[in-house]
Every structure is written in structure tokens, then in C-alpha cells.
Amino acid sequence: QGNGGLFAVAEDGKKLVVLKFEITNQSDTGATLSLNKGASKDFVYTLRIGSKTIRPSLTLLDEDFYTSYTATYKPGETKTCVLVFECEKDVATDSMNLTVLRNISGKEDSVLLKVK
């Protein structure tokens, strides 16, 4: 369930994998984080579960990194954000890797995160 009282539900025969992130403004001044406005995606997220690679689901959650995220952070403030993925119900989720890709001025930058 999201902060705004909205929620996400998996289709029949599927389950949701929700990755939760804690984002902290480590500066001495306020900051605004704005990601993925509408159809224009700054970041591409893919989750590898076993031999399957899946993209995030679209949600209406305020804290969803994928769909559209904008938040203002006070100095030292921490907020929770999520990425929501839908996969087959029987897929084992004990070994997952998240790839985050961004194309900056024609140069791709990426990071691979092991999910626990």
C-alpha cells in the first residue's frame, strides 16, 4: 500500500516483488529528487530472477521510482521509495539482481545490485 492509500495487486497466477529503497538527503540544504516523468524514462530498471528478466510494473504509488517520482527532501531527511515487479507465482525470488541503466549524453551508465 502506498502513502496515498493506493495499492498494487498481482494478476491471477502471479505475485508482486517489491523492492524498497531508503533515500536520504545527506546535504545541509533541501533537495528535490525528480525521476521518470511520464513516458520519458530517465532510468531503465530490469530485475533478473533466475533466468527471467522483467521490467517494473506501472503503478499509481506516490513513492514508485519507475512510474514518476518527485519528492522534496529536507536536510538529513529519509524517505522510502519502491520499484514494483510482477512475476509468475512459482518463481523463486531468493536470487535476484537489479540493473539500473541511464543514458547521459549518449553514454550509458549502469549499476548492478544484488537484491536480498
GROMACS elastic network, one bead per residue, 0.5 to 0.9 nm:
[ bonds ]
;  ai    aj funct       b0    kb
    1     4     6  0.81155   500
    1     5     6  0.61996   500
    1     6     6  0.57206   500
    1     8     6  0.68938   500
    1    61     6  0.78284   500
    2     5     6  0.53580   500
    2     6     6  0.51409   500
    2     7     6  0.57233   500
    2     8     6  0.84531   500
    2    60     6  0.84134   500
    2    61     6  0.52369   500
    2    62     6  0.65568   500
    2    63     6  0.69499   500
    2    64     6  0.86499   500
    3     6     6  0.72352   500
    3    61     6  0.74061   500
    3    62     6  0.66848   500
    3    63     6  0.74219   500
    4     7     6  0.86938   500
    4    61     6  0.71219   500
    4    62     6  0.65971   500
    5    61     6  0.84121   500
    6    59     6  0.89127   500
    6    60     6  0.68190   500
    6    61     6  0.60960   500
    6    62     6  0.84108   500
    7    59     6  0.80282   500
    7    60     6  0.76582   500
    7    61     6  0.68108   500
    8    16     6  0.82435   500
    8    59     6  0.66459   500
    8    60     6  0.80836   500
    8    61     6  0.79771   500
    8    84     6  0.83261   500
    9    15     6  0.81383   500
    9    16     6  0.73243   500
   10    13     6  0.80463   500
   10    14     6  0.56927   500
   10    15     6  0.52104   500
   10    16     6  0.56910   500
   10    86     6  0.65281   500
   10    87     6  0.85030   500
   11    14     6  0.54626   500
   11    15     6  0.72930   500
   11    16     6  0.89086   500
   11    86     6  0.82230   500
   12    15     6  0.81669   500
   12    89     6  0.86989   500
   13    87     6  0.88245   500
   13    88     6  0.63111   500
   13    89     6  0.55298   500
   13    90     6  0.83521   500
   14    86     6  0.65797   500
   14    87     6  0.54945   500
   14    90     6  0.78855   500
   15    85     6  0.83964   500
   15    86     6  0.56977   500
   15    87     6  0.56314   500
   15    88     6  0.61453   500
   15    90     6  0.85051   500
   15    91     6  0.89045   500
   16    84     6  0.66608   500
   16    85     6  0.56395   500
   16    87     6  0.64690   500
   16    88     6  0.87287   500
   16    89     6  0.83900   500
   17    83     6  0.82551   500
   17    84     6  0.58832   500
   17    85     6  0.50457   500
   17    86     6  0.60972   500
   17    87     6  0.73635   500
   17    93     6  0.81912   500
   18    82     6  0.64804   500
   18    83     6  0.57862   500
   18    85     6  0.62877   500
   18    86     6  0.86378   500
   19    81     6  0.83475   500
   19    82     6  0.54195   500
   19    83     6  0.51626   500
   19    84     6  0.64352   500
   19    85     6  0.81915   500
   19   115     6  0.81399   500
   20    80     6  0.67814   500
   20    81     6  0.58173   500
   20    83     6  0.67483   500
   20    84     6  0.88178   500
   21    79     6  0.82393   500
   21    80     6  0.56200   500
   21    81     6  0.51090   500
   21    82     6  0.59878   500
   21    83     6  0.83731   500
   22    78     6  0.63660   500
   22    79     6  0.57272   500
   22    81     6  0.63967   500
   22    82     6  0.88444   500
   23    77     6  0.82372   500
   23    78     6  0.53599   500
   23    79     6  0.53928   500
   23    80     6  0.62842   500
   23    81     6  0.72362   500
   24    27     6  0.89068   500
   24    73     6  0.78607   500
   24    75     6  0.85145   500
   24    76     6  0.62543   500
   24    77     6  0.55903   500
   24    79     6  0.65884   500
   24    80     6  0.89537   500
   25    28     6  0.82486   500
   25    29     6  0.83842   500
   25    30     6  0.76318   500
   25    31     6  0.69870   500
   25    73     6  0.61785   500
   25    74     6  0.69642   500
   25    75     6  0.57103   500
   25    76     6  0.50308   500
   25    77     6  0.55905   500
   25    78     6  0.65433   500
   25    79     6  0.89480   500
   26    29     6  0.86342   500
   26    75     6  0.65523   500
   26    76     6  0.53045   500
   26    77     6  0.78473   500
   26    78     6  0.89933   500
   27    30     6  0.74142   500
   27    31     6  0.81098   500
   27    74     6  0.88144   500
   27    75     6  0.56944   500
   27    76     6  0.66952   500
   28    74     6  0.84635   500
   28    75     6  0.50953   500
   28    76     6  0.72815   500
   29    73     6  0.87732   500
   29    74     6  0.68200   500
   29    75     6  0.50923   500
   29    76     6  0.85547   500
   30    72     6  0.71610   500
   30    73     6  0.56027   500
   30    75     6  0.51727   500
   30    76     6  0.86146   500
   30    77     6  0.88951   500
   31    71     6  0.84179   500
   31    72     6  0.57285   500
   31    73     6  0.52116   500
   31    74     6  0.66280   500
   31    75     6  0.75668   500
   32    70     6  0.70586   500
   32    71     6  0.56453   500
   32    73     6  0.60387   500
   32    74     6  0.88624   500
   33    69     6  0.75819   500
   33    70     6  0.55481   500
   33    71     6  0.54671   500
   33    72     6  0.64278   500
   33    73     6  0.77861   500
   34    37     6  0.77160   500
   34    68     6  0.78591   500
   34    69     6  0.56081   500
   34    71     6  0.66132   500
   34    72     6  0.87001   500
   35    41     6  0.76016   500
   35    42     6  0.64484   500
   35    43     6  0.76235   500
   35    65     6  0.68146   500
   35    66     6  0.77201   500
   35    67     6  0.85200   500
   35    68     6  0.60365   500
   35    69     6  0.51287   500
   35    70     6  0.63619   500
   36    39     6  0.74873   500
   36    40     6  0.59719   500
   36    42     6  0.51629   500
   36    43     6  0.67439   500
   36    65     6  0.74724   500
   36    66     6  0.63916   500
   36    67     6  0.64294   500
   36    69     6  0.65687   500
   36    70     6  0.87841   500
   37    40     6  0.55566   500
   37    41     6  0.64530   500
   37    42     6  0.78800   500
   37    67     6  0.74595   500
   37    68     6  0.51579   500
   37    69     6  0.73588   500
   37    70     6  0.86724   500
   38    41     6  0.72058   500
   38    67     6  0.67500   500
   38    68     6  0.60918   500
   39    67     6  0.84113   500
   39    68     6  0.89812   500
   41    44     6  0.68424   500
   41    66     6  0.79394   500
   41    67     6  0.84079   500
   41    68     6  0.86019   500
   41   102     6  0.89884   500
   42   101     6  0.86168   500
   42   102     6  0.62347   500
   42   103     6  0.74584   500
   42   104     6  0.88521   500
   43    66     6  0.79209   500
   43   100     6  0.66012   500
   43   101     6  0.56128   500
   43   103     6  0.76600   500
   44    55     6  0.83384   500
   44    66     6  0.81880   500
   44    99     6  0.79405   500
   44   100     6  0.57459   500
   44   101     6  0.50138   500
   44   102     6  0.64123   500
   44   103     6  0.89416   500
   45    54     6  0.87011   500
   45    55     6  0.62984   500
   45    56     6  0.68084   500
   45    66     6  0.77056   500
   45    83     6  0.86491   500
   45    98     6  0.69535   500
   45    99     6  0.56976   500
   45   101     6  0.64943   500
   46    53     6  0.64536   500
   46    54     6  0.56533   500
   46    56     6  0.69899   500
   46    97     6  0.82778   500
   46    98     6  0.57771   500
   46    99     6  0.52738   500
   46   100     6  0.68259   500
   46   101     6  0.85729   500
   47    52     6  0.81296   500
   47    53     6  0.55521   500
   47    54     6  0.52975   500
   47    55     6  0.63963   500
   47    56     6  0.78197   500
   47    85     6  0.78306   500
   47    96     6  0.68332   500
   47    97     6  0.57371   500
   47    99     6  0.64157   500
   48    51     6  0.68888   500
   48    52     6  0.56507   500
   48    54     6  0.65195   500
   48    95     6  0.84294   500
   48    96     6  0.55316   500
   48    97     6  0.51129   500
   48    98     6  0.63415   500
   48    99     6  0.80352   500
   49    52     6  0.52431   500
   49    53     6  0.63364   500
   49    54     6  0.79852   500
   49    87     6  0.88920   500
   49    91     6  0.76492   500
   49    92     6  0.74782   500
   49    93     6  0.62954   500
   49    94     6  0.82493   500
   49    95     6  0.63022   500
   49    97     6  0.68445   500
   49    98     6  0.89580   500
   50    53     6  0.81326   500
   50    91     6  0.80250   500
   50    92     6  0.75370   500
   50    93     6  0.78719   500
   50    94     6  0.88258   500
   50    95     6  0.66486   500
   50    96     6  0.69366   500
   50    97     6  0.89748   500
   52    87     6  0.88646   500
   52    91     6  0.89582   500
   54    85     6  0.71572   500
   54    86     6  0.78003   500
   54    87     6  0.75749   500
   55    84     6  0.88897   500
   55    85     6  0.66295   500
   55    86     6  0.83698   500
   56    66     6  0.67569   500
   56    67     6  0.86320   500
   56    83     6  0.64485   500
   56    84     6  0.55246   500
   56    86     6  0.73110   500
   57    66     6  0.78667   500
   57    67     6  0.80861   500
   57    83     6  0.79146   500
   57    84     6  0.56307   500
   57    85     6  0.52476   500
   57    86     6  0.65400   500
   58    61     6  0.89099   500
   58    64     6  0.85508   500
   58    66     6  0.71615   500
   58    67     6  0.56013   500
   58    84     6  0.78009   500
   58    85     6  0.87501   500
   59    62     6  0.86429   500
   59    64     6  0.70280   500
   59    66     6  0.83085   500
   59    67     6  0.63622   500
   59    84     6  0.77492   500
   60    63     6  0.86758   500
   60    64     6  0.74912   500
   60    67     6  0.74350   500
   60    68     6  0.86371   500
   61    64     6  0.52903   500
   61    67     6  0.82710   500
   61    68     6  0.88714   500
   61    82     6  0.85919   500
   62    65     6  0.86143   500
   62    67     6  0.89538   500
   62    68     6  0.78788   500
   62    69     6  0.68181   500
   62    70     6  0.83533   500
   62    81     6  0.84559   500
   63    68     6  0.83762   500
   63    69     6  0.63842   500
   63    70     6  0.83393   500
   63    71     6  0.85722   500
   63    79     6  0.85876   500
   63    80     6  0.68483   500
   63    82     6  0.59950   500
   63    83     6  0.85668   500
   64    67     6  0.60103   500
   64    68     6  0.65779   500
   64    69     6  0.61195   500
   64    81     6  0.58659   500
   64    83     6  0.57548   500
   64    84     6  0.75426   500
   65    68     6  0.61475   500
   65    69     6  0.53555   500
   65    70     6  0.87255   500
   65    81     6  0.63097   500
   65    82     6  0.59119   500
   65    83     6  0.57968   500
   65    84     6  0.88316   500
   66    69     6  0.72492   500
   66    82     6  0.82062   500
   66    83     6  0.62730   500
   66    84     6  0.81759   500
   67    83     6  0.88980   500
   69    81     6  0.86858   500
   71    79     6  0.87521   500
   73    76     6  0.78023   500
   73    77     6  0.57102   500
   73    78     6  0.74251   500
   73    79     6  0.79498   500
   74    77     6  0.52153   500
   74    78     6  0.85182   500
   75    78     6  0.89996   500
   86    89     6  0.88164   500
   87    90     6  0.84422   500
   87    91     6  0.70221   500
   88    91     6  0.56058   500
   89    92     6  0.84323   500
   92    95     6  0.75203   500
   93    96     6  0.63162   500
   94   115     6  0.85563   500
   94   116     6  0.73402   500
   95   114     6  0.79535   500
   95   115     6  0.71288   500
   95   116     6  0.74198   500
   96   113     6  0.85951   500
   96   114     6  0.61852   500
   96   115     6  0.52308   500
   96   116     6  0.73398   500
   97   112     6  0.66923   500
   97   113     6  0.55474   500
   97   115     6  0.55078   500
   97   116     6  0.88871   500
   98   111     6  0.82334   500
   98   112     6  0.57478   500
   98   113     6  0.50228   500
   98   114     6  0.63815   500
   98   115     6  0.67428   500
   99   110     6  0.69049   500
   99   111     6  0.57853   500
   99   113     6  0.62955   500
   99   114     6  0.88904   500
  100   109     6  0.83581   500
  100   110     6  0.54335   500
  100   111     6  0.53846   500
  100   112     6  0.65612   500
  100   113     6  0.81223   500
  101   108     6  0.68544   500
  101   109     6  0.57714   500
  101   111     6  0.67124   500
  101   112     6  0.88697   500
  102   107     6  0.82400   500
  102   108     6  0.57010   500
  102   109     6  0.52654   500
  102   110     6  0.62113   500
  103   106     6  0.59100   500
  103   107     6  0.54469   500
  103   109     6  0.61542   500
  103   110     6  0.85729   500
  104   107     6  0.51586   500
  104   108     6  0.61618   500
  104   109     6  0.72774   500
  105   108     6  0.82590   500
